[in-house]
Amino acid sequence: MSTVYAICPYCNKNQTIRDDTVVEFSCEHCGRILDVRQLRGMNLIIDAETSNAYYADAKQYFDNTDFRTAGEYFQKSLKANPNNYLAAYYSGLCGVYADGDGGGNPFDVPQTLIRTLKAAVEKMENAQTPLTGKIAFLAMALGELHIMLAGHYDKLCERYGGHKTKKLFISGAIAFLSAVNELLALGRERLLVFDAAVSAPLVSIIDSAVGACFAAIRPSLEGISDISAPTDSEYNAVKSFYGNFVSYALSINPKYAAPGGADRYADNSRYNREILLLIDRYYADNYEMAKKYLSAPGDFLTGMREQCLTAVRLTYYTAVRTLGAVKNNGERITALNEGIVILLEYIKPRVYISRDRRVKLITQKFDGLQTAAAYLDVFFESLPDGAKKPSGDVLVQFYGECHAMLRLYYQIVSKNYSRFLNKIKAAKNAEYDYYAGFLSDTACACASALSAVVRFCDHKIKPRILLLKLCREICEEFLLLADYKIEEIESSEKYSDILKIYRELDGDLEYFAKLR
């Protein structure tokens, strides 16, 4: 009598049959009745000697980088012993190596590697491998996996890390992160993380994944006027992966510190400072006009405002849409404060005198103002409580300057037109169009004081209230000019914003009055 080894077709675990004359027996794991003749027909009787011989030949081909031949021999080894986990592991690697970049889609490589390891772990468990053997295999496989994943990631950076291929890089990075997440989903018990020989390479893999998280959400600075950044869904996916990776690493090592991201604010602050210098230059070049609250329209102003918005978006992606940010980090606070100053320059209304000596405004439509100012609320919310006052003071100063400028030029224009209001109402001529447009633009310029635009209001609010009161005065002047034809105003693409603003005013004035 000799010992025979078989595999249960129900639970896939190895069975030991100590008497080769046995016809039927119960699975020692799941209890199902097994028929030896059926097991032979299903190729579930293990031929360990043949399997080991094929494995030895396959390993030689593998070590000599003949991966296609090696893969064929590993498959023969698996046919003789379907639970030969080493043959399964190296067979999977052969598929990756033989295809160079994983076949048609190089982004599939990480997932193929992880699933190869997962399949080998399952066979290792089914083979009833002793604990020492499991640890040795996992330590070896995870060490190799770290090297292979790092190599793949380096190729990803090399091929797609540029500005023009940033979207491809993000897709590849998310595929990489998803694969690592799938590895960790095996669980700490199955991965035997209690043993240092296993946990060390696993933490190295996590380190690589955390670095990929930072790289995936980092905006490209090569095309600064067209920042390449992940979509909301991509960012949320990366953020979720990052949280899972750090949490997993901390469960292994409570002293774990996530790598990367330490210098994330340097490029941001450098660009912000360039824009702040550009703003200073603009005011220096237009000093005399600025004293009268006037701006010089033209390419310089247009370009400056566009670059302001770029700096704001960069600050958002760098200091707000970040991973593992320390709220009290000084460089982050500086970037956010710079972003607030620059954003206020972007949304600031501009007054100029046209060639026909009329007062004109450069301002945004109400919806556009809300969209731009949404960054302002996010920046304020991202600041720690103790750091909000300086930027709050900047906001108060902004409202004060807007009120002084808009009050001055509204009084100048309305003084000229209010005397002839009935006349221009009746005429509906060019003078009517100018004054109606001026009032509408000025109301939109005041609208930054609305809570519907800037939610942040836990600061001194007197200039804000003054600006809102001025806004109400302007809106009422417009309604008087338009004979209170509400339906006609609502249907007007040019003037409908003024009604949206007017409807917000009383509630805000009442609310802010209670805060004093």
C-alpha positions as CSV (number, residue, x, y, z in Angstrom):
1,M,0.0,0.0,0.0
2,S,1.2,3.5,-0.8
3,T,0.0,7.0,-0.2
4,V,-2.0,8.8,-2.9
5,Y,-2.7,12.6,-3.0
6,A,-5.8,14.0,-4.7
7,I,-7.7,17.2,-4.9
8,C,-11.4,17.6,-3.8
9,P,-13.4,19.0,-6.8
10,Y,-15.8,20.7,-4.3
11,C,-13.4,22.6,-2.0
12,N,-10.2,22.3,-4.2
13,K,-8.1,21.3,-1.2
14,N,-5.5,18.5,-1.2
15,Q,-6.5,15.1,0.2
16,T,-4.2,12.4,1.5
17,I,-5.3,8.8,0.7
18,R,-3.1,6.5,2.7
19,D,-4.3,3.3,1.0
20,D,-4.1,3.2,-2.8
21,T,-6.8,0.5,-2.8
22,V,-9.5,2.8,-1.5
23,V,-12.4,3.4,-3.9
24,E,-14.4,6.0,-2.0
25,F,-13.6,8.3,0.9
26,S,-14.8,11.5,2.6
27,C,-13.1,14.8,2.0
28,E,-11.3,15.7,5.2
29,H,-12.2,19.3,4.7
30,C,-15.7,19.6,3.3
31,G,-17.0,16.1,4.1
32,R,-18.2,15.3,0.6
33,I,-18.0,11.6,-0.6
34,L,-15.3,11.3,-3.3
35,D,-14.9,8.5,-5.8
36,V,-11.2,7.8,-6.7
37,R,-12.1,6.7,-10.3
38,Q,-13.9,9.9,-10.9
39,L,-11.0,11.9,-9.5
40,R,-8.7,10.2,-12.0
41,G,-11.0,11.0,-14.9
42,M,-11.1,14.6,-13.7
43,N,-7.3,14.8,-13.5
44,L,-7.5,15.4,-9.8
45,I,-5.1,12.7,-8.7
46,I,-1.8,14.4,-8.0
47,D,1.3,13.2,-9.7
48,A,3.8,15.1,-7.6
49,E,6.9,13.5,-9.1
50,T,5.9,14.4,-12.7
51,S,4.8,17.9,-11.6
52,N,8.1,18.6,-9.8
53,A,10.1,17.4,-12.8
54,Y,8.2,19.7,-15.2
55,Y,8.6,22.5,-12.7
56,A,12.4,22.1,-12.5
57,D,12.6,22.2,-16.3
58,A,10.3,25.2,-16.5
59,K,12.3,27.1,-13.9
60,Q,15.5,26.6,-15.9
61,Y,13.8,28.1,-19.0
62,F,12.4,30.9,-16.9
63,D,15.8,31.8,-15.5
64,N,17.2,31.8,-19.0
65,T,14.4,34.2,-20.0
66,D,12.7,31.8,-22.4
67,F,9.4,32.7,-21.1
68,R,7.2,31.1,-23.7
69,T,8.8,27.7,-23.3
70,A,8.9,28.1,-19.5
71,G,5.1,28.9,-19.6
72,E,4.4,25.6,-21.5
73,Y,6.4,23.6,-18.9
74,F,4.7,25.3,-16.0
75,Q,1.4,24.4,-17.5
76,K,2.4,20.8,-17.7
77,S,3.5,20.9,-14.1
78,L,0.1,22.3,-13.2
79,K,-1.7,19.5,-15.1
80,A,0.1,16.9,-13.0
81,N,-0.6,18.9,-9.8
82,P,-3.3,21.6,-10.2
83,N,-2.4,22.9,-6.7
84,N,1.3,23.5,-7.5
85,Y,1.2,27.1,-6.4
86,L,4.8,27.8,-7.5
87,A,4.0,26.6,-11.0
88,A,0.8,28.7,-11.1
89,Y,2.7,31.8,-9.9
90,Y,5.6,31.5,-12.4
91,S,3.1,30.6,-15.2
92,G,1.4,33.9,-14.7
93,L,4.7,35.8,-14.7
94,C,5.6,34.1,-18.0
95,G,2.4,35.5,-19.6
96,V,3.4,39.0,-18.5
97,Y,7.1,38.7,-19.5
98,A,6.4,37.0,-22.8
99,D,4.0,39.8,-23.9
100,G,6.5,42.5,-22.9
101,D,4.0,45.1,-21.8
102,G,1.1,42.8,-20.9
103,G,-0.3,42.3,-24.4
104,G,-2.6,44.9,-26.0
105,N,-3.1,47.1,-22.9
106,P,0.0,47.9,-20.8
107,F,-2.3,49.3,-18.1
108,D,-3.5,45.7,-17.4
109,V,0.0,44.6,-16.2
110,P,-0.5,45.5,-12.5
111,Q,-3.8,43.7,-12.3
112,T,-2.4,40.7,-14.1
113,L,0.5,40.5,-11.6
114,I,-1.8,40.9,-8.6
115,R,-4.2,38.2,-9.9
116,T,-1.3,35.9,-10.6
117,L,-0.3,36.2,-6.9
118,K,-3.9,35.9,-5.7
119,A,-4.3,32.6,-7.7
120,A,-1.0,31.3,-6.3
121,V,-2.1,32.1,-2.7
122,E,-5.3,30.3,-3.2
123,K,-3.5,27.2,-4.5
124,M,-1.0,27.5,-1.7
125,E,-3.8,27.4,0.8
126,N,-5.5,24.5,-1.0
127,A,-2.2,22.6,-0.9
128,Q,-2.2,22.8,2.9
129,T,1.3,24.3,2.8
130,P,2.9,24.6,6.2
131,L,3.1,28.1,7.7
132,T,6.9,28.4,7.2
133,G,6.4,27.6,3.5
134,K,3.7,30.2,3.2
135,I,5.8,32.9,4.7
136,A,8.8,32.0,2.5
137,F,6.6,32.2,-0.6
138,L,4.9,35.4,0.3
139,A,8.1,37.1,1.2
140,M,9.7,36.1,-2.1
141,A,6.6,36.9,-4.2
142,L,5.9,40.3,-2.6
143,G,9.5,41.3,-3.0
144,E,9.5,40.4,-6.7
145,L,6.1,42.0,-7.0
146,H,7.4,45.3,-5.6
147,I,10.2,45.3,-8.2
148,M,7.9,44.5,-11.1
149,L,5.3,47.1,-10.0
150,A,7.9,49.8,-9.5
151,G,9.4,49.0,-13.0
152,H,5.9,49.2,-14.5
153,Y,5.2,52.5,-12.8
154,D,8.5,54.0,-13.9
155,K,7.6,53.1,-17.5
156,L,4.2,54.7,-17.0
157,C,5.8,58.0,-15.8
158,E,8.3,57.9,-18.7
159,R,5.7,57.3,-21.4
160,Y,2.8,59.3,-20.2
161,G,4.1,61.7,-17.5
162,G,4.1,64.7,-19.9
163,H,1.5,67.5,-20.0
164,K,0.0,66.3,-23.3
165,T,-0.5,62.7,-22.1
166,K,-1.5,63.6,-18.5
167,K,-4.9,62.0,-18.9
168,L,-3.4,58.7,-20.0
169,F,-1.1,58.9,-17.0
170,I,-4.0,59.4,-14.7
171,S,-5.8,56.4,-16.2
172,G,-2.7,54.3,-15.9
173,A,-2.0,55.4,-12.3
174,I,-5.6,54.6,-11.3
175,A,-5.2,51.1,-12.9
176,F,-2.0,50.7,-10.9
177,L,-3.7,51.8,-7.6
178,S,-6.7,49.6,-8.3
179,A,-4.4,46.6,-8.6
180,V,-2.6,47.3,-5.3
181,N,-6.0,47.8,-3.7
182,E,-7.0,44.4,-4.9
183,L,-3.8,42.9,-3.4
184,L,-4.6,44.4,0.0
185,A,-8.2,43.1,-0.3
186,L,-6.7,39.6,0.3
187,G,-6.6,40.5,3.9
188,R,-4.0,40.7,6.6
189,E,-4.5,37.1,7.8
190,R,-4.0,35.6,4.3
191,L,-1.0,37.8,3.6
192,L,0.5,36.9,7.0
193,V,1.5,40.5,7.7
194,F,2.5,39.6,11.3
195,D,5.8,38.3,9.9
196,A,8.4,41.0,9.1
197,A,9.7,39.2,6.1
198,V,6.2,39.6,4.5
199,S,5.2,43.0,5.9
200,A,8.4,44.7,4.7
201,P,7.9,44.2,1.0
202,L,4.2,44.8,1.4
203,V,4.9,48.3,2.9
204,S,7.3,49.0,0.0
205,I,4.5,48.3,-2.4
206,I,2.2,50.6,-0.4
207,D,4.8,53.3,-0.5
208,S,5.0,53.1,-4.3
209,A,1.2,53.2,-4.5
210,V,1.0,56.3,-2.2
211,G,3.6,58.0,-4.4
212,A,1.4,57.2,-7.4
213,C,-1.6,58.7,-5.6
214,F,0.3,62.1,-5.3
215,A,1.5,61.9,-8.9
216,A,-2.0,61.2,-10.2
217,I,-3.6,64.2,-8.7
218,R,-0.7,66.6,-9.2
219,P,-1.5,69.2,-11.8
220,S,0.9,69.4,-14.7
221,L,2.8,72.6,-14.8
222,E,4.1,72.3,-18.3
223,G,1.0,73.7,-19.8
224,I,0.2,76.1,-16.9
225,S,-2.5,77.9,-18.9
226,D,-4.3,74.6,-19.3
227,I,-3.8,72.7,-16.1
228,S,-4.2,69.0,-16.5
229,A,-5.8,67.6,-13.4
230,P,-8.1,64.6,-12.6
231,T,-11.9,64.8,-12.8
232,D,-13.9,64.7,-9.6
233,S,-14.5,61.0,-10.0
234,E,-10.8,60.3,-10.6
235,Y,-9.8,62.4,-7.7
236,N,-12.3,60.7,-5.4
237,A,-11.1,57.3,-6.5
238,V,-7.4,58.3,-5.8
239,K,-8.4,59.8,-2.4
240,S,-10.2,56.6,-1.5
241,F,-7.2,54.5,-2.5
242,Y,-4.8,56.7,-0.5
243,G,-6.9,56.5,2.6
244,N,-7.0,52.7,2.3
245,F,-3.3,52.4,1.7
246,V,-2.3,54.6,4.6
247,S,-4.8,52.9,7.0
248,Y,-3.5,49.4,5.9
249,A,0.1,50.4,6.4
250,L,-0.6,51.9,9.9
251,S,-2.3,48.7,10.9
252,I,1.0,46.9,10.1
253,N,3.3,49.6,11.5
254,P,1.7,52.3,13.8
255,K,4.8,54.5,13.1
256,Y,4.3,54.4,9.3
257,A,4.6,57.8,7.7
258,A,3.3,58.2,4.1
259,P,6.0,59.3,1.7
260,G,5.7,62.0,-0.9
261,G,3.9,65.3,-1.0
262,A,6.4,67.2,1.2
263,D,7.4,69.6,-1.6
264,R,3.9,69.8,-3.1
265,Y,3.5,73.6,-2.4
266,A,6.8,74.8,-3.8
267,D,5.7,75.1,-7.4
268,N,2.4,76.5,-6.4
269,S,3.9,79.3,-4.3
270,R,6.4,80.1,-7.0
271,Y,3.7,80.6,-9.6
272,N,1.5,82.5,-7.1
273,R,4.4,84.9,-6.4
274,E,4.9,85.5,-10.1
275,I,1.2,86.5,-10.4
276,L,1.4,88.7,-7.4
277,L,4.4,90.5,-8.9
278,L,2.4,90.9,-12.2
279,I,-0.5,92.5,-10.2
280,D,1.9,94.9,-8.5
281,R,3.4,95.8,-11.9
282,Y,-0.1,96.5,-13.3
283,Y,-0.9,98.9,-10.4
284,A,2.5,100.5,-10.6
285,D,2.1,101.2,-14.3
286,N,-1.4,102.6,-13.8
287,Y,-0.8,104.4,-10.5
288,E,-2.5,107.6,-11.4
289,M,-5.6,105.8,-12.7
290,A,-5.7,103.5,-9.7
291,K,-5.9,106.5,-7.4
292,K,-9.3,107.3,-9.2
293,Y,-10.4,103.7,-8.9
294,L,-10.0,103.4,-12.7
295,S,-8.4,100.5,-14.7
296,A,-6.6,100.4,-18.0
297,P,-8.4,97.9,-20.2
298,G,-6.4,96.0,-22.8
299,D,-4.3,93.0,-23.4
300,F,-2.3,93.4,-20.2
301,L,-5.4,93.4,-17.9
302,T,-7.0,90.6,-19.8
303,G,-3.8,88.5,-19.6
304,M,-3.3,89.3,-16.0
305,R,-6.9,88.2,-15.1
306,E,-6.5,85.0,-17.1
307,Q,-3.3,84.2,-15.2
308,C,-5.0,85.0,-11.9
309,L,-7.6,82.4,-12.6
310,T,-4.9,79.9,-13.6
311,A,-3.1,80.5,-10.3
312,V,-6.4,80.1,-8.4
313,R,-7.0,76.7,-10.1
314,L,-3.4,75.6,-9.4
315,T,-3.8,76.6,-5.7
316,Y,-7.1,74.7,-5.6
317,Y,-5.5,71.5,-7.0
318,T,-2.4,71.8,-4.9
319,A,-3.6,73.0,-1.5
320,V,-7.2,71.9,-1.4
321,R,-7.4,68.8,-3.6
322,T,-4.5,67.2,-1.9
323,L,-3.8,64.0,0.1
324,G,-2.9,63.7,3.7
325,A,-2.7,67.5,4.0
326,V,-1.8,68.9,7.5
327,K,-4.2,71.7,8.0
328,N,-1.7,73.8,10.0
329,N,1.1,73.4,7.5
330,G,2.6,76.9,7.0
331,E,3.4,76.5,3.3
332,R,-0.2,75.3,2.7
333,I,-1.6,78.3,4.6
334,T,0.6,80.6,2.6
335,A,-0.6,79.1,-0.7
336,L,-4.2,79.5,0.3
337,N,-3.8,83.1,1.5
338,E,-2.0,83.9,-1.8
339,G,-4.8,82.2,-3.7
340,I,-7.4,84.3,-1.9
341,V,-5.6,87.6,-2.7
342,I,-5.2,86.5,-6.4
343,L,-8.8,85.4,-6.6
344,L,-10.1,88.7,-5.4
345,E,-8.1,90.4,-8.1
346,Y,-9.8,88.1,-10.6
347,I,-13.4,88.8,-9.5
348,K,-12.7,92.5,-8.8
349,P,-14.9,94.7,-11.0
350,R,-13.0,97.2,-13.2
351,V,-14.1,100.7,-14.1
352,Y,-12.8,102.6,-17.1
353,I,-13.7,105.5,-19.3
354,S,-14.5,104.7,-22.8
355,R,-13.5,106.7,-25.9
356,D,-16.9,108.3,-25.9
357,R,-16.4,109.4,-22.3
358,R,-18.8,107.0,-20.8
359,V,-18.2,105.1,-17.6
360,K,-17.9,101.4,-18.4
361,L,-17.4,98.3,-16.2
362,I,-15.6,95.0,-16.7
363,T,-17.4,92.5,-14.6
364,Q,-18.8,89.0,-14.8
365,K,-22.3,87.7,-15.2
366,F,-23.9,86.6,-11.9
367,D,-23.4,82.8,-12.6
368,G,-19.8,83.4,-13.6
369,L,-19.2,85.3,-10.4
370,Q,-20.7,82.5,-8.4
371,T,-18.5,79.9,-10.1
372,A,-15.3,81.9,-9.6
373,A,-16.1,82.8,-6.0
374,A,-16.8,79.2,-5.1
375,Y,-13.0,78.8,-4.9
376,L,-13.0,81.6,-2.3
377,D,-15.3,79.7,0.0
378,V,-13.3,76.5,-0.4
379,F,-10.0,78.3,0.4
380,F,-11.5,79.8,3.5
381,E,-12.9,76.5,4.6
382,S,-9.5,74.9,4.0
383,L,-7.7,77.3,6.4
384,P,-7.4,76.5,10.1
385,D,-9.6,78.7,12.2
386,G,-6.6,80.6,13.6
387,A,-5.4,81.5,10.1
388,K,-8.6,82.9,8.7
389,K,-8.4,86.5,10.1
390,P,-5.7,87.8,7.8
391,S,-7.5,86.7,4.7
392,G,-10.8,87.9,6.2
393,D,-9.2,91.3,6.6
394,V,-8.3,91.2,2.9
395,L,-11.9,90.4,2.0
396,V,-13.1,93.3,4.1
397,Q,-10.7,95.6,2.3
398,F,-11.9,94.2,-1.0
399,Y,-15.5,95.0,-0.1
400,G,-14.5,98.5,1.1
401,E,-12.7,99.3,-2.2
402,C,-15.5,97.9,-4.3
403,H,-18.0,100.0,-2.4
404,A,-16.0,103.2,-2.7
405,M,-15.4,102.7,-6.4
406,L,-18.9,101.7,-7.3
407,R,-20.5,104.3,-5.1
408,L,-18.4,107.0,-6.7
409,Y,-19.1,106.1,-10.3
410,Y,-22.8,105.2,-9.7
411,Q,-23.4,108.6,-8.2
412,I,-21.6,110.3,-11.2
413,V,-23.6,108.4,-13.8
414,S,-27.0,108.4,-12.1
415,K,-26.7,112.1,-11.4
416,N,-26.6,112.7,-15.1
417,Y,-29.3,110.3,-16.1
418,S,-31.8,110.4,-13.2
419,R,-32.8,113.9,-14.3
420,F,-33.9,112.6,-17.8
421,L,-35.2,109.2,-16.6
422,N,-38.7,109.6,-18.0
423,K,-37.3,110.9,-21.3
424,I,-35.0,108.0,-21.9
425,K,-37.6,105.5,-20.6
426,A,-39.9,106.7,-23.3
427,A,-37.3,106.9,-26.0
428,K,-35.7,103.5,-25.4
429,N,-32.7,104.8,-27.4
430,A,-28.9,104.4,-27.1
431,E,-28.9,106.4,-23.9
432,Y,-31.5,104.0,-22.4
433,D,-29.4,101.0,-23.4
434,Y,-26.3,102.5,-22.0
435,Y,-27.8,103.4,-18.6
436,A,-29.7,100.1,-18.3
437,G,-26.5,98.2,-19.1
438,F,-24.5,100.3,-16.6
439,L,-26.9,99.7,-13.8
440,S,-27.0,96.0,-14.6
441,D,-23.2,95.7,-14.7
442,T,-22.9,97.7,-11.5
443,A,-25.4,95.5,-9.7
444,C,-23.4,92.4,-10.8
445,A,-20.2,94.1,-9.6
446,C,-21.8,94.5,-6.1
447,A,-23.0,90.9,-6.1
448,S,-19.8,89.5,-4.7
449,A,-21.1,90.7,-1.3
450,L,-24.1,88.3,-1.5
451,S,-23.9,85.1,0.6
452,A,-25.0,83.3,-2.5
453,V,-21.6,84.2,-4.0
454,V,-19.3,84.3,-0.9
455,R,-20.6,82.2,2.0
456,F,-17.7,83.3,4.3
457,C,-19.2,85.9,6.6
458,D,-17.8,85.3,10.2
459,H,-15.8,88.5,10.0
460,K,-16.3,92.2,10.3
461,I,-19.1,92.9,7.8
462,K,-19.7,96.7,7.7
463,P,-18.2,97.2,4.2
464,R,-20.1,94.1,3.0
465,I,-23.4,95.6,4.3
466,L,-22.6,99.0,2.7
467,L,-22.0,97.2,-0.7
468,L,-25.3,95.3,-0.4
469,K,-27.2,98.5,0.4
470,L,-25.6,100.1,-2.6
471,C,-26.6,97.1,-4.7
472,R,-30.2,97.4,-3.6
473,E,-30.3,101.1,-4.5
474,I,-28.9,100.3,-8.0
475,C,-31.4,97.5,-8.5
476,E,-34.3,99.7,-7.6
477,E,-33.0,102.4,-10.0
478,F,-32.9,99.8,-12.7
479,L,-36.5,98.6,-11.9
480,L,-37.7,102.2,-12.1
481,L,-36.0,102.6,-15.4
482,A,-37.6,99.4,-16.7
483,D,-41.1,100.4,-15.4
484,Y,-41.0,97.3,-13.1
485,K,-41.8,95.0,-16.1
486,I,-40.7,91.9,-14.3
487,E,-41.7,89.3,-16.9
488,E,-39.9,91.3,-19.6
489,I,-36.8,91.6,-17.5
490,E,-36.8,87.9,-16.6
491,S,-37.0,86.9,-20.2
492,S,-34.1,89.2,-21.1
493,E,-30.8,87.4,-21.5
494,K,-29.0,90.6,-20.9
495,Y,-30.8,91.8,-17.7
496,S,-32.3,88.8,-16.0
497,D,-29.3,88.6,-13.6
498,I,-30.4,91.8,-11.9
499,L,-33.6,90.2,-10.7
500,K,-31.7,87.2,-9.3
501,I,-29.5,89.6,-7.3
502,Y,-32.3,91.8,-6.1
503,R,-34.2,88.8,-4.7
504,E,-31.2,87.8,-2.6
505,L,-30.6,91.2,-1.1
506,D,-33.2,91.7,1.7
507,G,-32.5,88.3,3.2
508,D,-28.8,89.0,3.3
509,L,-29.2,92.4,4.7
510,E,-31.4,91.1,7.5
511,Y,-29.0,88.2,8.2
512,F,-25.9,90.4,8.3
513,A,-27.6,93.0,10.5
514,K,-28.2,90.3,13.1
515,L,-24.5,89.3,13.1
516,R,-23.4,92.8,14.3
